[in-house]
Amino acid sequence: MRQQEKETDIQRSILDYLKLKGYRCFWRQNNLPAVYVDRHGARQFRSLPAYARRGLPDIMLIHPKDGRFYGIEVKRTTGRQSDEQKAFQRDVEAANGVYILARSVDDVIAARL
C-alpha cells in the first residue's frame, strides 16, 4: 500500500512553486494556539489573540498584478476542511478573492497561479 503524502510536503512543493514563479508577497500561516509547559509540568495552550481568525488558509498570496488575495488550503487526499475553514472560504470568495483547496501543486497550477 502506497503511503499518502504529508500535508507539509504538499505545502513545501506549493511554496517552492510560488517562489520559482517569481511571486514575492506570499506566506505560510499557522493559526493554532501555542503549546507550552506550565510550572507544574502540564501541557497548556495559549489562547489566540483578540481578533485572531480561525480557519485561515495554510498559504496566502497577494497577486502582484491586481492585488487580489489568494488563500490556499492544503489537504491530503482524504483531508476535509473544518467548519472555520469553510467559513473563511465563503468570506474570501464574497470579497472577490480566490480560495484554492489544494491536494497537490497541480491544483495551484490549474488555478493559473
Backbone hydrogen bonds, N-H to C=O, Kabsch-Sander energy under -0.5 kcal/mol:
donor,donor_aa,acceptor,acceptor_aa,energy
10,I,6,K,-1.8
11,Q,7,E,-3.0
12,R,8,T,-2.2
13,S,9,D,-2.1
14,I,10,I,-2.1
15,L,11,Q,-2.9
16,D,12,R,-2.8
17,Y,13,S,-2.1
18,L,14,I,-2.7
19,K,15,L,-2.2
20,L,16,D,-2.6
21,K,17,Y,-2.1
22,G,19,K,-1.4
23,Y,18,L,-2.0
26,F,24,R,-1.0
27,W,60,M,-2.5
29,Q,58,D,-2.9
36,Y,44,Q,-2.5
38,D,36,Y,-0.5
38,D,42,A,-2.8
41,G,38,D,-2.2
44,Q,36,Y,-3.4
46,R,34,A,-3.2
52,A,49,P,-2.1
56,L,53,R,-0.6
59,I,72,I,-2.2
60,M,27,W,-2.7
61,L,70,Y,-2.3
62,I,25,C,-2.6
63,H,61,L,-0.6
63,H,68,R,-2.9
67,G,63,H,-2.2
70,Y,61,L,-2.8
71,G,98,V,-2.9
72,I,59,I,-3.3
73,E,71,G,-0.6
73,E,100,I,-2.8
74,V,72,I,-0.6
75,K,102,A,-2.3
79,G,76,R,-1.3
86,K,82,S,-2.2
87,A,83,D,-2.1
88,F,84,E,-2.2
89,Q,85,Q,-2.4
90,R,86,K,-2.2
91,D,87,A,-2.1
92,V,88,F,-2.6
93,E,89,Q,-2.6
94,A,90,R,-2.2
95,A,91,D,-1.2
96,N,93,E,-1.4
97,G,92,V,-2.9
98,V,69,F,-2.7
100,I,71,G,-3.2
102,A,73,E,-2.8
102,A,100,I,-0.9
103,R,101,L,-0.5
107,D,104,S,-1.2
108,V,104,S,-0.7
108,V,105,V,-0.5
109,I,105,V,-2.2
110,A,106,D,-2.5
111,A,107,D,-0.9
112,R,109,I,-1.8
113,L,108,V,-1.5
